[in-house]
Amino acid sequence: MKDSAPRKAVKDYIRTIVDFPHEGIMFRDVTTLFADARGFRMCIDQMLHPYAGERIDKVAGLEARGFIIGGAIAHQLSVGFVPIRKKGKLPGATISEEYQLEYGEAIMEIHDDAVQPGEKVLLVDDLLATGGTAGAGIRLLERLGAQIVGCAFIVDLPELGGRRHLEAMGMEVHVLCEFDGA
């Protein structure tokens, strides 16, 4: 007997939580995607697809859900994983990059020996909003001499302009799905 249920897309596994963490915010929760084995595998496979055949030396993930995706992608590619974290979370010598948020400033850090000059790196995270965090990650990787092969995200919020921001930086951006609104 054939399964008559329609095939789910990655977007179908993502739940929306209204007014979290603040009133007026539509939070796109990817933990429901991660919790489903079929959905999570589909997500990782689709994030890797555009880079098939490309040399990738490392995967860099942005804190915190980017660690989950990045670890799975790095495992699939048999390459190293590099965490890019909020200030003060990494032990050892780091370099940092300040960036603007809609409500202030933040600082991201990377170990100063995480990437060797010339290494090809794929940057990943769960969600692309304004592009501020990803932009800071790109600048950190480039300061270490990395060549960024692309930036991959599960969700894009196109109204917030993050994709345009990253493309203006010369980045190739791949997203699995989009949601309207912030």
Secondary structure, DSSP 4 states (H G I P E B T S, - for coil): ----SPPPPGGGG-EEEET-SSTT-EEEETHHHHTSHHHHHHHHHHHHGGGTT----EEEEETTHHHHHHHHHHHHHT-EEEEEEETT-S-S-EEEEEEEETTEEEEEEEETTSS-TT-EEEEEEEEESSSHHHHHHHHHHHHTT-EEEEEEEEEE-GGG-HHHHHHHTT--EEEEEE-S--
